[in-house]
C-alpha cells in the first residue's frame, strides 16, 4: 500500500515538473520574440532620425537630395 502511493506521488511530481518546464520554455520564447520586436522598432526609429537629421548638415543637403 505504502509503496504504491509513493510511486503515484513520484509520478505526479514528475508530471508537474514537466509541465512547469514546458511553460518556462514557452515564456522564454515569448520574451525573445518581444525583444526582437523592440529591437526592430528601435532600428527603424534610428534610421528615420538619421534621414531627418542629415539634410540639416551644411554641404550635405545636395548630396542627400541627389
C-alpha positions as CSV (number, residue, x, y, z in Angstrom):
1,X,0.0,0.0,0.0
2,X,2.6,2.5,1.0
3,X,4.9,1.7,-1.9
4,X,2.0,2.1,-4.4
5,X,1.1,5.5,-3.1
6,X,4.7,6.6,-3.0
7,X,5.1,5.7,-6.7
8,X,2.0,7.5,-7.6
9,X,3.1,10.7,-5.8
10,X,6.5,10.5,-7.5
11,X,4.8,10.1,-10.9
12,X,2.6,13.1,-10.2
13,X,5.5,15.2,-9.2
14,X,7.4,14.3,-12.4
15,X,4.4,15.3,-14.5
16,X,4.1,18.6,-12.7
17,X,7.8,19.3,-13.3
18,X,7.5,18.5,-17.0
19,X,4.5,20.9,-17.3
20,X,6.5,23.7,-15.5
21,X,9.5,23.2,-17.7
22,X,7.2,23.4,-20.8
23,X,5.6,26.7,-19.5
24,X,9.1,28.2,-18.8
25,X,10.2,27.3,-22.3
26,X,7.2,29.0,-23.8
27,X,7.7,32.1,-21.7
28,X,11.3,32.3,-22.8
29,X,10.2,32.1,-26.5
30,X,7.7,34.8,-26.0
31,X,10.2,37.1,-24.2
32,X,12.7,36.5,-27.1
33,X,10.1,37.4,-29.7
34,X,9.1,40.6,-27.8
35,X,12.8,41.6,-27.5
36,X,13.3,41.1,-31.3
37,X,10.2,43.3,-32.0
38,X,11.6,46.0,-29.7
39,X,15.0,45.9,-31.4
40,X,13.4,46.2,-34.9
41,X,11.3,49.2,-33.7
42,X,14.5,50.9,-32.3
43,X,16.4,50.3,-35.6
44,X,13.5,51.8,-37.6
45,X,13.4,54.9,-35.3
46,X,17.2,55.4,-35.6
47,X,17.0,55.2,-39.4
48,X,14.3,57.8,-39.5
49,X,16.2,60.1,-37.2
50,X,19.4,59.8,-39.4
51,X,17.4,60.6,-42.6
52,X,15.7,63.6,-41.0
53,X,18.8,65.0,-39.4
54,X,21.1,64.6,-42.4
55,X,19.8,67.5,-44.6
56,X,20.4,69.9,-41.7
57,X,24.2,69.4,-42.1
58,X,25.7,72.2,-44.2
59,X,27.0,70.8,-47.5
60,X,25.2,67.5,-47.2
61,X,21.9,68.9,-48.3
62,X,22.6,68.5,-52.1
63,X,24.1,65.1,-51.5
64,X,21.0,63.8,-49.8
65,X,18.6,65.2,-52.3
66,X,20.7,64.0,-55.3
